[in-house]
Amino acid sequence: MPRPILAQIDRAAVRHNLGVARQYARGRKVWAVIKANAYGHGIERVLPALDTADGVALLDLNEAQRVRDQGWRKPILLLEGFFAPSDLALVTALQLTPVLHHVAQIEMLAQHSPQAPLEVYVKLNTGMNRLGLDTNELAPALQRLQGMKNVKVAALMTHFANAEDLRPGVLDAALLRFNTPLAQWAGDTSLANSSALLLQSQVGGHSVRPGIMLYGATPAAGTPVTQWGLRPAMHLRSELIAVRTLAVGEHVGYGGRWTASRPLRVGVVACGYADGYPRVAPDGTPVAVEGQLAPLVGQVSMDMITVDLTDVPQAQVGSTAELWGAQVPIDVVAERAGTVGYELMCALAQRVPVQMVE
Ligand SMILES: *Cc1c(COP(=O)(O)O)cnc(C)c1O
């Protein structure tokens, strides 16, 4: 028997969550964001559930190739554009839509004219200060691009730094930065990620770019996804491979971080940080054993964690343990570990076998 750990990917949940995104999009086009191997879920696994999206967005040329290999014919948005002139042949061959976020890319296009028609998005910086042209760079950039053979600017876009921040004025400042130069632009725009789509109904645009919500985790720490009717797409499951009874004063795990203050049973779950479970998860992080809450006790190790079985008297070797999924929201584990659901999904380890469920 293989080690009992398993990640189940629920394609029906992804399909459902895309439907929720569509409702919030109210007629706008939907780019389904599948970067980072579909946030750890596997591009090939989730793509069939996204067939009604208007396009997919990612940032790795290899991933774009994989999407085309799956028979995807609709647009593919390259969120970081191309990195070198040598990428351009593949970008046009695969009919990708690169995002131009820096004048260096416009320079590359000017030097290496595309051999086939190329639609591009032009990205504006609205305060994230990572990628995107500054307001004063836009007009000359558009002028240059509009003079290039085979190049068509399909839309202007931005990516917000604070779309989950509901304090008055925070997002408005970024919106103003985006809207001011729009006097020079009558075409399409693309603004909203998951948090802007779900939380900021004042954000317009012609297309939206939901990512995390498709996988059923929250874009806004502290706000559970049930509020939007989203369903978890990833369920990380394992089993108890040992159960033991501890006497008062016994410790558990490396360094003896946790000490039994009363006699109790602990279970050993076959899942550790080498599977993608966060090593920094503290005592008390919820695990569901046979559907009951069994809090983590002791240091997470490479291949195992230990849980307090006080509330699961029927637990025994072979009992099921859910690390995250339907019973334990991934966002709860993330919050305990001081991170976000995004990181946990993306960190699912290669060694964990994956099973599709519909
Ligand atoms: C990752 C990304 C998104 C999706 O963000 P979520 O928070 O996962 O919805 C949208 N737009 C851009 C430019 C991105 O890089």
The ligand as a MOL file (V3000), in Angstrom:
LIG
                    3D

  0  0  0     0  0            999 V3000
M  V30 BEGIN CTAB
M  V30 COUNTS 15 15 0 0 0
M  V30 BEGIN ATOM
M  V30 1 C -2.1910 36.4810 -9.8430 0
M  V30 2 C -2.8260 37.5910 -10.5610 0
M  V30 3 C -4.2250 37.7130 -10.5730 0
M  V30 4 C -5.1220 36.8090 -9.7550 0
M  V30 5 O -5.0850 37.2220 -8.4070 0
M  V30 6 P -5.9920 36.5040 -7.3000 0
M  V30 7 O -5.7330 37.2590 -6.0580 0
M  V30 8 O -5.4830 35.0940 -7.2040 0
M  V30 9 O -7.3750 36.5580 -7.7850 0
M  V30 10 C -4.7780 38.7090 -11.3360 0
M  V30 11 N -3.9950 39.5760 -12.0470 0
M  V30 12 C -2.6570 39.4890 -12.0340 0
M  V30 13 C -1.8610 40.4720 -12.8100 0
M  V30 14 C -2.0270 38.5060 -11.2980 0
M  V30 15 O -0.6950 38.4270 -11.2890 0
M  V30 END ATOM
M  V30 BEGIN BOND
M  V30 1 1 1 2
M  V30 2 1 2 3
M  V30 3 2 2 14
M  V30 4 1 3 4
M  V30 5 2 3 10
M  V30 6 1 4 5
M  V30 7 1 5 6
M  V30 8 2 6 7
M  V30 9 1 6 8
M  V30 10 1 6 9
M  V30 11 1 10 11
M  V30 12 2 11 12
M  V30 13 1 12 13
M  V30 14 1 12 14
M  V30 15 1 14 15
M  V30 END BOND
M  V30 END CTAB
M  END
